[in-house]
Amino acid sequence: MPLTIRPFADGDLDTLVALSLRAFAPVHASLEQVLGDTGGYRQMHPDWRAGQRETVETVCREHPTWVAEVDGTLAGYVSAQLDREPGLGEIVIIAVDPAHQGQDVGSALTSHALTWLTDHGMTVAMVETGGDPGHAPARRLYESEGFVLLPIARYFRRL
C-alpha cells in the first residue's frame, strides 16, 4: 500500500467532498443521537451534508491542505493554519475515507501537518474534536500522536 502525501489541487475538491461525506456520516449520526431534539441537533445541522460541502470548500480555499493517496486513490486530507502570535498552529480539519481507516493514513496526515507547523515556527499544535462516540476514532488518533486532552464542557439546548 504505497501512501503518498501531496498538496491539494483544485481537481481534488469534488472527491474530497464525497470522502468527507462518507467520513463524517457516523459522526453526525452520533451527534444526532447524543443531542437529539432537546439538544437542537436538527436546528444546528438542518442539512449537514450541505454544511460539510461548504466547510470542505472553504477550508481547501483558505488553508494549506494536503491529500493522502493510497495506490493512486484519494484516501484522506488534512488542512492546517498558523497563528504566529502565540506560536500556535492548528489542524483545522482531517478526514480519512472509511475504506482507508485503520491503515495509518490519519497518522501520516497528522505527522505531515505537524511537520509543516514546526517548519513554520509553531511551538504548540492544537486540534479539536467532539467528545461523543462518533468522534472516538479521532480522539484515539490525536492521543496516539501525543496530543493532550483539555476537557471543555459545551452544553446545548433547543429554544
C-alpha positions as CSV (number, residue, x, y, z in Angstrom):
1,M,0.0,0.0,0.0
2,P,2.1,2.9,-1.2
3,L,0.9,6.1,0.6
4,T,1.9,9.5,-0.7
5,I,1.0,12.9,0.6
6,R,0.9,15.9,-1.8
7,P,-0.6,19.4,-1.9
8,F,-4.3,19.8,-2.6
9,A,-5.1,20.6,-6.2
10,D,-8.4,22.2,-7.4
11,G,-9.3,19.0,-9.2
12,D,-9.4,17.1,-5.9
13,L,-12.3,19.1,-4.4
14,D,-15.3,17.0,-5.5
15,T,-13.5,13.8,-4.4
16,L,-12.6,15.4,-1.0
17,V,-16.2,16.5,-0.5
18,A,-17.5,13.0,-1.3
19,L,-14.8,11.5,1.0
20,S,-15.8,13.9,3.8
21,L,-19.5,13.0,3.5
22,R,-18.6,9.3,4.0
23,A,-16.1,10.0,6.8
24,F,-18.4,12.4,8.7
25,A,-21.7,10.4,8.3
26,P,-21.0,8.3,11.5
27,V,-20.0,11.5,13.4
28,H,-23.3,13.2,12.5
29,A,-25.3,10.1,13.4
30,S,-23.6,10.1,16.8
31,L,-24.2,13.8,17.3
32,E,-27.9,13.4,16.4
33,Q,-28.2,10.6,18.8
34,V,-26.4,12.4,21.6
35,L,-28.1,15.8,21.1
36,G,-31.4,14.7,19.8
37,D,-34.3,17.2,19.5
38,T,-33.7,18.6,23.0
39,G,-30.1,19.5,22.2
40,G,-31.1,21.1,18.9
41,Y,-29.2,18.9,16.5
42,R,-31.6,19.4,13.6
43,Q,-31.7,23.2,14.2
44,M,-27.9,23.4,14.1
45,H,-27.5,20.9,11.2
46,P,-30.6,21.1,9.1
47,D,-28.6,19.7,6.1
48,W,-25.2,18.6,7.5
49,R,-24.2,17.4,4.0
50,A,-24.5,20.8,2.5
51,G,-22.7,22.3,5.5
52,Q,-19.9,19.7,5.1
53,R,-19.5,20.6,1.4
54,E,-19.3,24.3,2.3
55,T,-16.7,23.6,5.1
56,V,-14.5,21.5,2.8
57,E,-14.7,24.1,0.0
58,T,-13.8,26.9,2.4
59,V,-11.1,25.1,4.2
60,C,-9.4,24.0,1.0
61,R,-9.6,27.5,-0.4
62,E,-8.4,29.3,2.7
63,H,-5.8,26.9,4.4
64,P,-2.9,24.9,3.3
65,T,-4.3,21.4,2.5
66,W,-2.6,18.1,1.7
67,V,-4.2,14.9,0.4
68,A,-3.1,11.3,1.0
69,E,-3.2,8.9,-1.9
70,V,-3.1,5.2,-1.5
71,D,-2.4,3.3,-4.7
72,G,-3.4,6.4,-6.6
73,T,-6.7,6.8,-4.8
74,L,-7.5,9.8,-2.6
75,A,-7.7,8.3,0.9
76,G,-7.8,11.4,3.1
77,Y,-6.8,15.0,3.6
78,V,-5.7,17.5,6.3
79,S,-5.6,21.3,6.5
80,A,-3.7,23.4,8.9
81,Q,-3.2,27.1,9.8
82,L,-0.7,29.2,11.6
83,D,-1.3,31.7,14.5
84,R,2.1,33.3,14.8
85,E,1.5,35.4,17.9
86,P,1.4,32.6,20.5
87,G,3.3,30.1,18.2
88,L,0.2,28.1,18.0
89,G,-0.6,26.0,14.9
90,E,-3.9,24.2,14.3
91,I,-5.0,21.2,12.4
92,V,-8.2,22.7,11.0
93,I,-9.7,19.5,9.6
94,I,-8.7,16.0,8.9
95,A,-10.7,13.2,7.3
96,V,-9.9,9.7,6.1
97,D,-12.2,7.8,3.8
98,P,-13.8,4.9,5.8
99,A,-12.3,2.4,3.2
100,H,-8.8,3.5,4.4
101,Q,-9.4,4.0,8.1
102,G,-7.1,1.9,10.3
103,Q,-4.3,1.9,7.7
104,D,-2.2,4.7,9.3
105,V,-3.5,7.3,6.8
106,G,-4.6,9.6,9.6
107,S,-1.3,9.3,11.4
108,A,0.6,10.1,8.2
109,L,-1.6,13.1,7.5
110,T,-1.3,14.3,11.1
111,S,2.5,13.9,11.0
112,H,2.7,15.8,7.8
113,A,0.7,18.7,9.2
114,L,2.7,18.8,12.4
115,T,6.0,18.9,10.4
116,W,4.6,21.8,8.4
117,L,3.6,23.6,11.5
118,T,7.1,23.0,13.1
119,D,8.8,24.1,9.9
120,H,6.8,27.4,10.1
121,G,8.0,28.2,13.6
122,M,5.0,26.9,15.6
123,T,5.8,25.6,19.0
124,V,2.4,24.2,20.0
125,A,-0.2,22.4,17.9
126,M,-3.9,22.2,18.6
127,V,-6.7,20.1,17.1
128,E,-10.4,20.0,18.1
129,T,-12.9,17.1,18.1
130,G,-16.1,16.1,19.8
131,G,-16.5,14.0,22.9
132,D,-19.3,11.9,21.5
133,P,-18.9,8.3,20.4
134,G,-18.7,9.2,16.7
135,H,-15.5,11.1,17.4
136,A,-13.8,8.3,19.3
137,P,-11.6,7.3,16.4
138,A,-10.4,10.9,16.1
139,R,-9.6,11.1,19.8
140,R,-7.6,7.9,19.6
141,L,-5.6,9.2,16.7
142,Y,-4.8,12.5,18.4
143,E,-3.8,10.8,21.6
144,S,-1.6,8.3,19.7
145,E,0.1,11.3,18.1
146,G,0.9,12.8,21.5
147,F,-1.9,15.4,21.9
148,V,-3.1,16.0,25.4
149,L,-6.9,16.3,26.0
150,L,-8.2,19.5,27.6
151,P,-11.8,18.8,28.5
152,I,-14.2,21.6,27.7
153,A,-17.8,21.4,28.6
154,R,-20.2,22.8,26.0
155,Y,-23.9,22.4,26.5
156,F,-26.7,22.7,24.0
157,R,-30.4,23.2,24.5
158,R,-33.1,23.8,21.9
159,L,-35.0,27.0,22.5
